[in-house]
Amino acid sequence: MDYDRETIGASTGDRRRVLRAVGRILGVLLAVAVVGGTLVLCAGAFLVGVLADDTGYSEPRTAVDWMQAIDRATSALMFAAGALAVALVVTCLIAVAGAFARRTSWTVIGVVCSALLALAIVSVSVSGQVESLVARATSAVGNVPAVAPIPSPPPAPDTLTVDDAREEMLVMLSTTIDAAAAPVTTADGSPPIGDPAQLRAAPCGEVGSRLALTTELATADNAASLVAILAAWDAAGYLPDRAVQEDIRYSTTLPVERLSIRDKSTVDGLLHVSIQSACAVAGG
């Protein structure tokens, strides 16, 4: 029985010695990993800080290329600073744990590694390489505004008065008659005249009026007159449009807003002309 107790005690002691030896080996390996990892991180951060403004074998040629280079440098520095910050938290925890466990070696390792990481973070933050890269980019492409200045708004157009609209409508009626193939008459065979009494007014907007004029013309050649009238309207600055069996000219800036002509030669032998002004107000 005594022999068995001695055998068991010896076996237990051997096991404890083995466990302590394994623990020491693991502790050494962990210490080497912590110190080595800290040195590698600090060296890598130093290289990132030094090489952050490196643009490779050839410098960028355009503003976009410079912006991409600056973005890459900024991202690299931020990544390095983030990795150092995480490692700093870990080493601080190691130092605190070593102090609580009264393990002087781990406390020293944690404090030293934390100091190295803190210095690396400071060096990355104040490296100034991004500012150097920005200065090079500014020197290469200039410092013009990235967005063109907003142009000043165009002056507001003069308000169209009823008198101006009436005058322009009569001018366009006269232009229409002059362009047609002579002789030109109205539906009842009388010569066409530009009479303001022919204009009809309809309300528009809040206080405006829109003038309208319709007339029927008989010409020596309605088909040729149609082509000549449209050409005269084009020359006056109106834009072309077309509806069903109706040719239209229009403008968004001129006093006359819309002109239209319809050839009804096969029906009544006449060209039906309509002229409409833009919205106008009474003159002051």
C-alpha positions in Angstrom: 0.0 0.0 0.0 2.8 2.4 0.8 4.5 1.5 -2.4 1.3 2.4 -4.3 1.2 5.8 -2.6 4.8 6.6 -3.4 4.2 5.6 -7.1 1.1 7.8 -7.4 2.8 10.7 -5.7 5.8 10.5 -8.0 3.5 10.2 -11.1 1.6 13.3 -10.0 4.7 15.3 -9.4 6.1 14.4 -12.8 2.8 15.5 -14.5 3.0 18.8 -12.7 6.6 19.3 -13.8 5.6 18.6 -17.4 2.7 20.9 -17.2 4.8 23.7 -15.8 7.4 23.2 -18.5 4.8 23.3 -21.2 3.3 26.4 -19.6 6.7 28.1 -19.6 7.3 27.2 -23.2 3.8 28.5 -24.2 4.4 31.7 -22.2 7.7 32.3 -24.0 6.1 31.7 -27.3 3.3 34.0 -26.5 5.7 36.7 -25.3 7.7 36.3 -28.5 4.5 36.6 -30.5 3.4 39.8 -28.7 6.8 41.5 -28.9 7.4 40.3 -32.5 3.9 41.4 -33.6 4.4 44.8 -32.0 7.7 45.3 -33.8 6.3 44.2 -37.1 3.3 46.5 -36.7 5.5 49.4 -35.8 7.8 48.8 -38.7 4.9 48.4 -41.1 3.3 51.6 -39.9 6.7 53.4 -40.3 6.9 52.2 -43.9 3.4 53.3 -44.6 4.0 56.7 -43.2 7.2 57.1 -45.2 5.9 55.7 -48.5 2.4 57.2 -48.3 3.2 59.9 -50.9 4.8 57.5 -53.3 3.0 57.5 -56.6 5.0 54.7 -58.3 7.2 54.9 -61.3 5.2 57.7 -63.0 3.3 60.5 -61.5 -0.4 60.9 -62.2 -1.3 63.0 -65.2 -4.8 64.1 -64.5 -6.7 65.6 -61.6 -8.7 62.3 -61.2 -5.5 60.3 -61.0 -4.1 62.6 -58.3 -7.3 62.3 -56.4 -7.1 58.5 -56.5 -3.5 58.6 -55.3 -4.5 60.8 -52.4 -7.4 58.5 -51.6 -5.0 55.5 -51.6 -2.5 57.2 -49.3 -5.2 58.3 -46.9 -6.8 54.8 -46.7 -3.4 53.2 -46.1 -2.6 55.6 -43.2 -6.1 55.1 -41.7 -5.7 51.3 -41.9 -2.3 51.5 -40.3 -3.6 53.7 -37.5 -6.5 51.4 -36.9 -4.4 48.3 -36.7 -2.0 50.0 -34.2 -4.9 51.2 -32.1 -6.3 47.6 -31.8 -2.9 46.3 -30.9 -2.5 49.0 -28.3 -5.7 48.0 -26.6 -4.4 44.4 -26.5 -1.0 45.2 -25.0 -2.7 47.5 -22.4 -4.9 44.6 -21.4 -1.8 42.4 -21.2 0.0 44.9 -18.9 -3.1 45.2 -16.7 -3.5 41.4 -16.5 0.2 41.0 -15.7 -0.1 43.5 -12.9 -3.1 41.8 -11.3 -1.5 38.4 -11.6 1.8 39.8 -10.2 3.7 38.6 -13.3 6.4 41.2 -13.6 7.6 40.0 -17.0 4.1 40.3 -18.6 3.6 43.7 -17.1 6.9 44.9 -18.5 6.1 43.4 -21.9 2.7 45.0 -22.0 4.0 48.4 -21.0 6.9 48.4 -23.4 4.8 47.2 -26.4 2.1 49.8 -25.5 4.7 52.6 -25.5 6.0 51.4 -28.9 2.5 51.3 -30.4 1.6 54.7 -29.0 4.7 56.2 -30.6 3.9 54.5 -33.9 0.4 55.9 -33.8 1.7 59.4 -33.2 4.3 59.1 -36.0 1.6 58.0 -38.5 -0.7 60.8 -37.4 1.9 63.5 -37.9 3.7 62.1 -40.9 2.4 64.8 -43.2 2.8 62.6 -46.3 -0.8 63.2 -47.4 -0.3 66.9 -47.2 2.8 66.6 -49.2 0.9 64.5 -51.8 -1.8 67.2 -52.0 0.8 69.9 -52.5 2.3 68.0 -55.4 -1.1 67.5 -56.9 -1.9 71.2 -56.6 1.4 72.1 -58.2 0.8 69.6 -61.1 -2.9 70.4 -62.0 -3.4 73.8 -60.5 -6.0 74.9 -57.9 -8.9 75.9 -60.1 -12.5 75.5 -58.7 -13.8 71.9 -59.1 -17.2 73.2 -60.1 -17.8 75.9 -62.6 -19.4 79.0 -60.9 -23.1 79.3 -61.3 -23.7 81.8 -64.1 -25.8 84.8 -63.2 -29.4 84.4 -64.3 -30.3 86.0 -67.6 -32.2 89.3 -67.3 -36.0 88.9 -67.2 -37.6 89.5 -70.6 -39.6 92.7 -71.0 -43.2 92.2 -70.3 -45.2 91.9 -73.6 -47.9 94.5 -73.9 -51.2 94.2 -75.8 -50.1 97.0 -78.1 -46.8 95.3 -78.9 -48.6 92.0 -79.5 -51.2 93.6 -81.8 -48.5 95.4 -83.8 -46.5 92.1 -84.3 -49.6 90.2 -85.3 -50.5 92.7 -88.0 -46.8 92.5 -89.2 -47.0 88.8 -89.5 -50.4 89.0 -91.3 -48.8 91.4 -93.8 -45.8 89.1 -94.2 -48.2 86.2 -94.9 -50.1 88.1 -97.5 -46.9 89.4 -99.2 -45.5 85.9 -99.4 -48.6 84.4 -101.2 -48.9 84.2 -104.9 -50.8 87.3 -106.3 -53.5 88.1 -106.7 -54.5 87.5 -103.1 -58.1 87.9 -101.9 -60.3 87.0 -99.0 -63.1 84.5 -99.1 -65.6 87.2 -100.4 -63.1 88.3 -103.1 -62.1 91.6 -101.5 -58.4 92.5 -101.0 -57.1 91.4 -97.5 -56.2 94.2 -95.1 -54.6 94.2 -91.7 -57.4 95.6 -89.5 -57.0 95.6 -85.7 -60.7 95.1 -85.5 -60.1 91.5 -86.8 -58.2 90.6 -83.6 -60.1 88.8 -80.8 -58.9 88.9 -77.2 -59.2 86.1 -74.7 -58.0 86.2 -71.0 -54.8 84.4 -70.0 -52.8 84.2 -66.8 -54.0 86.5 -64.0 -54.4 89.8 -65.8 -53.2 89.1 -69.3 -54.9 88.8 -72.7 -54.1 86.6 -75.7 -55.0 88.0 -79.1 -56.1 85.7 -82.0 -56.7 86.3 -85.7 -58.1 84.0 -88.3 -58.5 84.7 -92.0 -59.1 82.8 -95.3 -57.0 83.6 -98.4 -57.5 82.8 -102.0 -54.3 83.0 -104.1 -53.3 82.4 -107.7 -51.6 79.1 -106.6 -52.5 77.9 -103.2 -49.9 75.1 -103.1 -47.1 77.5 -104.1 -48.4 80.1 -101.6 -48.4 77.5 -98.8 -44.7 76.8 -99.4 -43.8 80.5 -99.7 -45.7 81.5 -96.5 -44.1 78.8 -94.4 -40.7 79.9 -95.7 -41.5 83.5 -94.7 -42.5 82.3 -91.2 -39.3 80.3 -90.9 -37.2 83.4 -91.9 -39.0 85.4 -89.2 -37.5 83.0 -86.6 -40.4 80.6 -85.9 -39.9 76.9 -85.3 -41.7 74.2 -87.3 -44.4 71.9 -86.1 -47.3 70.0 -87.7 -50.7 68.8 -86.7 -53.2 66.8 -88.8 -53.5 68.5 -92.2 -52.1 71.7 -90.6 -48.6 73.3 -90.7 -47.6 75.1 -87.6 -44.9 77.6 -86.6 -44.3 78.6 -83.0 -42.0 80.6 -80.7 -41.5 80.8 -77.0 -39.8 84.2 -77.1 -41.5 86.3 -79.8 -44.7 88.3 -79.4 -46.5 86.0 -81.8 -46.7 82.6 -80.1 -48.3 80.5 -82.8 -49.0 80.6 -86.6 -50.8 77.9 -88.5 -52.0 77.4 -92.0 -54.3 74.8 -93.5 -54.7 74.2 -97.2 -58.4 73.5 -98.0 -58.2 74.0 -101.7 -60.1 70.8 -102.4 -62.9 71.9 -100.1 -63.4 75.6 -100.5 -60.4 76.8 -102.5 -58.9 78.7 -99.6 -55.9 78.8 -97.3 -57.0 79.1 -93.7 -54.6 81.1 -91.6 -54.5 81.5 -87.8 -52.3 83.8 -85.8 -52.1 83.8 -82.0 -50.1 86.1 -79.7 -48.3 85.3 -76.5 -50.0 86.3 -73.3 -49.8 90.1 -73.0 -50.8 92.7 -70.5 -52.2 96.2 -70.9 -49.6 98.8 -71.5 -48.7 101.2 -68.6 
